[in-house]
């Protein structure tokens, strides 16, 4: 066998055993991109570090340049075929740095999120990520970072930051961008599409069956792309509240209740959802938990699957054992049978945007889901982009309009992660006409913490 043939065989075997080992986007990444184009909006990860002093421009520039050496140093290139699989290509250009010049008082720092909504990130046209520096009164500053969620999820982003801080330049082997319509590209993507046809057919059958089952209980209206009127509406800064807890104290409280720390965070989320009215007719909360599937040398942007559990918020307060049992059962089922969405994913490259919107509706369901992402312990270097920072905040940021949030019935998402001895939780929540500001969300978060007998700084 010739070296070139052996290499091709190795790549085919790697692709079959590891969905993150090829340049082709995995279905979830392509679905994220299709959703971005179909809905006219998409989530970004928003990270913030605080420094007691001004940052040197050379240090920020060096951090930006080092980030191009990891998973963030890429963009996606569309297939020349309308139904083709997109691919990752190298992007060695550092993300832009925006320098805000007018200092803000520390208490006005949350207003920075509104400014960031107008700084675009795009996984196709770039920039895929960007930095911004906001000076604070008294000489300190905030360093912020936005990352397109299509390019990297929380774990991939934190690892890319840690690698950049440590000076590790990892070559993931992304090819340079090429002419999409070249004969080689057309031939390669045609073969790839033919191989994927059986999976797409099975996905279509699964979608038809699911649509028939859910037709009776689901409204016929479906999410739609942003209209021209929506595009003219100003973006809404979805309220965000940060909670900082002592990880050891949280673990002890979980032990007192006889559950794991992650279960305690999900019980807190259920209590928060109850206080915000995100419950079904029986008073239960639908908790949706992303589960990381990331492997070593994984090049997927979103190496995630998900589980959903129905939680009784009243029982969660003092007896969250049933919640923990249901979580374990859902995780066991995920390992044995996979999740509900995965059978539909092979259909994504072959469907028009209106059907992509229907797929999002199928994924979210007709109820009021509550997202709870448990990112676990992050590398300590994540808190040192330009030297040791005094605070790290990670949260989702998406450009919603008031009309879109009204159609969605609001939202609630909690992202929890640990850095050293501190446990962080960022709460993004919005209820139309009731919880639309940070001042309205903060007391609800405090009450939910008190429900679980948790102590934390809410800010």
VENHUBEL-V247733 format. One record per pair of residues at least 6 apart in sequence whose C-alpha atoms are under 6 Angstrom apart, sorted by the first residue. I is the first residue (numbers start at 1). GAP is how many residues later the second one is. D is the distance in whole Angstrom. If there is no record, write none. Layout:
i:gap:d
I:GAP:D
I:GAP:D
//
This chain:
i:gap:d
15:6:6
15:7:6
20:278:5
20:279:5
20:280:5
23:64:5
23:65:5
24:62:6
24:63:4
25:61:6
25:62:5
27:318:6
29:121:6
29:273:6
32:118:6
36:6:5
38:187:6
38:315:5
39:186:4
39:187:6
40:185:6
40:186:6
43:106:6
43:354:6
43:355:5
44:103:5
44:104:5
44:105:5
44:352:6
44:353:5
45:101:6
45:102:5
45:350:6
45:351:5
46:99:6
46:100:5
46:348:6
46:349:5
46:350:6
47:97:5
47:98:5
47:346:5
47:347:5
48:95:6
48:96:4
48:344:6
48:345:5
49:93:6
49:94:5
49:340:6
49:342:5
49:343:5
50:92:5
50:339:6
50:340:5
50:341:5
51:89:5
51:90:5
51:338:5
52:88:4
53:86:5
53:87:4
54:86:5
54:87:6
64:30:6
65:29:5
66:98:5
67:97:5
68:24:5
68:26:6
69:100:5
69:101:6
70:90:6
70:100:5
73:18:5
73:19:6
74:15:6
74:16:4
74:17:4
75:13:6
75:14:6
75:48:5
75:49:5
76:11:6
76:12:4
76:13:6
76:48:5
77:9:6
77:10:5
78:8:5
79:6:6
79:7:5
80:100:5
80:101:6
83:266:5
83:267:4
84:265:6
89:85:5
89:86:5
89:87:5
89:88:5
90:84:5
90:85:6
90:86:5
95:32:6
95:34:6
95:35:5
96:34:5
97:34:5
97:35:5
98:34:4
99:33:6
99:34:5
100:34:5
103:32:5
103:33:5
103:34:5
104:32:5
104:33:6
105:31:6
105:32:5
114:123:6
121:6:5
121:7:5
121:8:6
121:27:6
122:6:5
128:20:6
129:17:5
129:18:4
130:15:6
130:16:5
131:13:6
131:14:4
132:11:6
132:12:5
133:9:6
133:10:5
134:7:6
134:8:5
135:6:4
150:151:6
151:150:5
152:149:4
152:150:6
153:148:6
153:149:5
158:224:6
161:221:6
162:219:5
162:220:5
165:220:6
199:147:6
200:146:5
200:147:5
203:140:6
203:141:5
203:144:6
223:134:6
235:164:6
235:165:6
235:166:5
236:164:6
236:165:5
239:189:6
239:190:6
239:198:5
239:199:5
240:187:6
240:188:5
241:185:6
241:186:5
241:218:6
242:183:6
242:184:5
242:216:6
242:217:5
243:181:6
243:182:5
243:213:6
243:214:6
243:215:5
244:179:6
244:180:5
244:212:5
244:213:5
245:177:6
245:178:5
245:211:4
246:176:5
246:177:6
247:174:5
247:175:5
247:176:5
251:10:5
254:6:6
254:7:5
254:10:6
263:61:6
267:49:5
270:43:5
271:42:5
271:177:6
272:176:5
278:90:6
279:6:5
284:27:6
284:28:5
285:25:5
285:26:5
286:23:6
286:24:5
286:83:5
287:21:5
287:22:5
287:83:5
288:19:6
288:20:4
288:82:6
288:83:5
289:17:5
289:18:5
289:83:5
289:84:6
290:15:6
290:16:4
290:83:6
291:13:6
291:14:5
291:15:5
292:11:6
292:12:5
293:10:5
293:11:5
294:9:5
317:135:6
370:42:5
370:43:6
371:42:5
372:41:6
372:42:5
372:43:6
373:42:5
374:42:5
375:42:5
376:41:5
376:42:6
377:40:6
377:41:4
377:42:6
378:41:6
383:6:6
410:20:5
410:21:5
411:18:6
411:19:5
412:16:6
412:17:4
413:14:6
413:15:5
414:12:6
414:13:5
415:10:6
415:11:5
416:8:6
416:9:4
417:7:5
418:6:6
430:6:5
//
